[in-house]
Amino acid sequence: MYLPNAENVVIAKKKITEYLLSDVHPIGRTKANYLKRFGFELQRWEILREALRKLVVEFEVSSVQSSPHGTRYVIDGNIQTPDGRNPLIRTIWVIDKEKINPHFVTAFPL
């Protein structure tokens, strides 16, 4: 099974610039250090956004959890990186109740 409405995922700029690629975010800075080793940069944050968009259409959902607020989807896959090494990461996506488009929650290395 693939992420429902994967072609319409919502990935907030702040989630990338102030979290995943932030050197100062308490949790995000370790993720930023990891992602930057593969060539991702804060100044070119759109590259990471597009890599996450590609990941959700190329890889299947590995687990689904329902809650009163919506449905959580986990997708594991190799993210396309600027340096071409393409490491395996886990991404989390949520489709809120009453909505149809998934939004990005987080990513971390596997």
ZAKE-341189 format. One record per residue (C-alpha): residue in one letter; y, x, z. Coordinates in steps of 0.001 Angstrom, whole numbers, plus 500000, padded with zeros to 6 digits. Example, Ala and Ser with C-alpha at 12.3 -4.5 7.8 and 13.67 -1.06 7.14 Angstrom:
% ZAKE-341189
a495500512300507800 s498940513670507140 
% end
This chain:
% ZAKE-341189
m500000500000500000 y503474501189499130 l506659500444501065 p507868496945500120 n511087497067498095 a510919500863498055 e513324500986495131 n515997499415497363 v515761501613500465 v518912502033502519 i519611505580503674 a522867505839505590 k524970508927504893 k525532509341508653 k521771509465509255 i521605512576507090 t524953514241507769 e525238513526511495 y521536513692512364 l519035515323509998 l521344518083508790 s523535518354511886 d523612521674513726 v525059519972516829 h523026516775517231 p520796517122520345 i517659515989518497 g518683516445514877 r519557520128515120 t515898521194515253 k515229519030512198 a518305520529510521 n517028524063511145 y513693523097509604 l515155521338506549 k517705524075505878 r514879526620505594 f513833524724502454 g517308524791500896 f518819521517502060 e522525521794502966 l525031519564504702 q527532520046501854 r524946518709499387 w523440516011501615 e522790513735498615 i519910515991497571 l518039515160500777 r518795511458500325 e517317511520496821 a514257513467498007 l513619510776500632 r514000508064497964 k511414509817495786 l509000510216498673 v508804506463499353 v507876505605495786 e505351508436495416 f503389508125498668 e501628505201500290 v502320503795503733 s500034505375506354 s500676502839509121 v502479499562509777 q503617498097513106 s505183494689513607 s507648493912516361 p509881490973517245 h512729492799515447 g510947493675512215 t508265495857510662 r507995499639511015 y506414501695508230 v505244505304508398 i505020507343505212 d503669510893505169 g504215513006502083 n505452516206500545 i509216516088500177 q510726517745497121 t512938520568498314 p515593522709496620 d513443525837497012 g510308524131495651 r508013524635498654 n507771520866499327 p506510520651502942 l504613517720504421 i506832515429506490 r506548512058508213 t509201509437507559 i509838506191509419 w511284503100507734 v512060499636509116 i512507496256507511 d514421494123509988 k513531490468510472 e515308488238507997 k515899491224505654 i514012492536502631 n515279496095502148 p513812498929504208 h516151501317505963 f515519504915506895 v515059505714510569 t513932509337510829 a511891512190509406 f510140515150510964 p507712517896509937 l503960517464510161 
% end
